[in-house]
């Protein structure tokens, strides 16, 4: 069995490639830049073949598909952690390139196309616990492009190919460039200002929990034509995350809680003045608002259908990323 993994050198991809090699799959690792393979260069070369190219280059992608036989495609590559990306850019990469890859997968006899979408499609201001059946409300170019890609896959699949869509919550891992890594960088300094009381809860997923979940959908008939939210076993408050980081760092973190109403009022005023002068916002108010709201997702469907059980706790995940204690991989698949 051979599997094409796009974005193989990313935060998720480098762990996924190792995982798949450990299961005995032949992996074709697609990387944008051949000088950017540091995260995966030490994997057993016998089971990994590197290919290089931009997923937006349809001719290059067709050449890759025509040169090899892929039984499965796991599509991770895309624009992420780039708040300045325009709708046009996100649609070109996250939607159009995904639809082209899906069409190539059908053309070249791929059995299953696994697409990594995002819970961002539900929107930022999520107060209720959400699941796969909750209404979507994309509020960013990134979220809209992911939703459009999902819709294309669902509308254009046929009996030649199966698909599975996974929607990870906020991912944290060794090469994470997102919120958890930014928060840890601040926490290391020993002083963290927090907007609000810090008791609002968020769903995160440790990258190795996510990869284990992806492993459970591979060639699983129960996962065909299905969507699964993948997350850690429980949501965490911002205060809880900082307490866990305190343990990893080994020193006290001083947390200062800033009144959300005052901060948001001041930022709205600053934004108004900035728009009067420069005709655009200085920063996104929605990005500040979501820091004080809940963002919790239910993984009951993945538990029930895939028998998915997150193996690592927040404590273990943070320790593996930032600590010195060695924790052995213990994938269940």
N, C-alpha and C positions, 0 to 999 in steps of 0.2 A: 504494500500500500504506500502510495506517495502523496504527500500533502504540500501544497504551495501555501506559504505563509507570507502575506504582504506586511510591510512594516516590521520585518523580522528583527531589526536592531533597536526597536523602541522599548519602552518600559514594560509593556506586556509581551511583545514579540520575543525578546531575548529569553525570557523565562519559558514561554510557550515552546520555543524551538527545543530547548533542553528537555522539557517534559516529553515532547513527542519522540525525540530521539531515545529517551529512556524507555518508552513503550515499544520501541522497535520500528517506528515508522521511518521511511525515507523522506527527508524534508528538503524541499527546495525553498531556500530563504531569499525572498526578494527584498533588496535594499536599494535605496535611492542612489547613494554615493558609495562607490567601491572603496573609498578612503575612510568610511564610517562603519567599520565592522568590529570595533574594539569590544563591544558588549558580547559578541557571540563568536569571536575568533578562536576561542579555546575549546569549542564544542568538538566532539569526535568527528573529524572531517569525513570519515567513511560513510556516515549516514546523512551528511548535510552537503548540499550543493548550493553555492551562492550564485544568484543572478542579480543583475543590476539594471535599474531603469526607473523612469518616472511613470507612475500609474496613469498619468494624464496623456502619456504618449501611446496612443492606441496601436500604432504600427509596431512599436517595440514590444508591447504586451502580447500582440498576436504572434510575434516571432518567438517569444518565450513559450507561449502555449503550444505552438506548432512544433517546437523542438523537444518537448517532454510530454509524458503522460501524467496527468494529475488525477487522482481519484477524488481528492477533496481540496477545496480552496478555503482557507481561513483568512478573511480580509480584515486586517487591522489598520492599514495605512490610511492616513487622512490628515486634515488640518485640525489641530487640537491645541489647547492652551495658548491661543492667539486671539485675544480680544479685539485686536485691530483688524482682523481679517474681514474683508467685505463680503457681502452676500454673493457677489459674482465669483469671488475666489473660493468661497466655501462650496458653492454649487458646482464649480468646475472640478474640484478635487473630491469632495465627499459625496456628491450626487452623480455627476456625469461619469467620472472615472469608475465609480462603483457600478453603475449601470452597464458600462462597457465591459468591465470584468465579468459581470454576471452573464452578459450575452456571449462572451468568449467561452465562459465555462460551459454554457449550453452547447455551443458550437463544437467544442472539443471533447465532449463526453464526460465532463466532471459529474460525479455522482451526487455530491453535496456541496452547497455553497453556504458557508457560515459567516455571517456578517456581524461585526462588532458595532452596534449602534450606541445609544447613550440614553440615560434617564433624563438628559437635558430636554428631551422632546416634551416632557410634562410641564416645563416652565420652572422659573426660579421661586415663585411665591407659593410653595406647596405646604399647606398646613395640615391636610389630612394624610393618613397613611395611604400610599399609592401602590397599585399593583398593575399587572399587565393589561387589565381591563379598564383602568382609569382613563378619563379624557385627556387628550394631549393638548398642549398649549405652548408651542415653541415660541420663544421670545428673543432668540438671537439667530444670526445667520448660521452659526454652527448647528444649532438645534434644528432649524428648518431644513438644512441640507441633509442631516441625518434622517429626518422623518421622510423627506422626499425619496431618499435612497431606499428606505424600508418599503415605501409604497410601490416603488418600481419593481422591486424583487417580488413582492406579493402578487402584483398584477401580471407579471411576465413569466412566472415559472410555469412549467408544464410537466408532463410525465417523463421528460428527458432528464430532469434534474430536481433534486430536493433542496430545500433551503431551511436554515434555522437562523433566527435573529437573537442575539444576546444584547441586553441593555445593562451594562455595568453601571453601578453607582460610582461616586468619586473614587478613582483608583489611587492607591498609594503603594510605593515600592522603591527599590534601590535607585532607579533612574527616573523617579517621579519628578515632574516639573510643575506640579499643580499645588493645590492649597495646603496639603499636609507638609510638603517639603518647604514651602514658604513659611508656614507657621513654625516649623522646627528651626529654621534659620534664625527667626526672631527669638524663639524660646532659648536658644543657646546663649543668647546675650544676658539672660536672666531677668528680663523685663518685657512683659507683653501687655499692651493696651488692647482691651476687648470692648467692642461696642455691644451694649446690652449686658444682661446678667450672666451670660454664658451657659444658661441652662437649656437653650434650644438644642434640639437633637438633629443629628445628621447621619445619613447612611453612607458608610465608606466600604470599600472592598480592598483587602490586601491582595496584591497581584497574584500570589500563589493560590489563594482561595479562588480567584477569578479563573486562573488557568485550569485548576481542577474542575471547575464548573464547565468550562469549554470542552474539556476532555470528555465529559459525560454526554455531550450532544453528538460527538463524532459517530457517524453511521448508526445512530440510535433511532430506530423507526418511530419511537414515541416522541422524538424531538423534531420530526419532519413537519414543515409548515407551521412551526410554533415559534413563539416569542417568550424569552425568559429574562426576568430581572435577576442579576447576580450581585450579591452583596455579602458582607460579613454577617455573622449570626445575629447581631444586635446593632441598633444605632447607638451613637455616642454623643454626649453633650460636648460642647467646646471645652468646658471645664474639665471633663473626664479626659479628653485627649491631652490637655496640658498637664494633668496630673501624671498620666502615663509617660509623657515626655520627660517630666521631672525625674522619674525613676531611671530612665535611660541615660539622661545627662548626668545624674548623680548630684544635682544641686537644686536648691530652692529657686522656683520661678516666681517672681513678683507679678501678680496679675492685677491690673488696674481696669475696673469696669467703668466705661464711659456711658452716660445716659444716651440711649438711642435717639430719643425725640430731639434732644438738643443738637446732637451731632448731625442728624438728618436735616434739621432746619438750617443749620449753618452751611451745610454742603449745598442745599438748594439755593441759598442766597448767593454763595460763591459761583455756582453754576450759572445763575441768572446774570450776574455781572459779566462773567466770562463770555456768555453767549451774546450779550449786547456789544461787546468789543470785537470778538473773533468769529461770531456767527456759528459757534459750535460749543458743545458741552466740554467742560474741563475733564470730567470723569463721569462714569455711569452711576447714577443713583441706584439703579437696580442691583448693581454689583455690591453696593453697601447694604442695601435692604436684605439681600439673601443671607448676609452674615448673622442676622438676628432672627431669622425665621426657621421653622422646622423644615426638614427635607428628608422624610423617612419613607422607606420602601419595603414592601412585604415580599419575601422570597418563598412563600408557601408553595407556589406552583412548581418552582425548581426543586424544592424538597420532595414534593409529592411525585412528580413525573420523572425526575432525574435521580431521585434519591441523593440529592446534593446536600452535603453538610459541610459548611466552612470549617476547615481544619485548624486554622490559626486564629488566635485571639488578637485583639489590638495590641496587647502587651507584647506578644511574641512577634507580631509583625514589625512593630517599631524597634524591638530589640534586634531583629534580623537586619533591618535597614541601617540603623544608626549605632547599635551597640557593639560590644566586643564578644558577647556570648555567642557561641556557635549553636545553631538550632538545625537539626537534620531535616531535610525534606521528607514529608510523610504523605505523599499523594495517595488517595484512596483508590483511584482508577487502576 
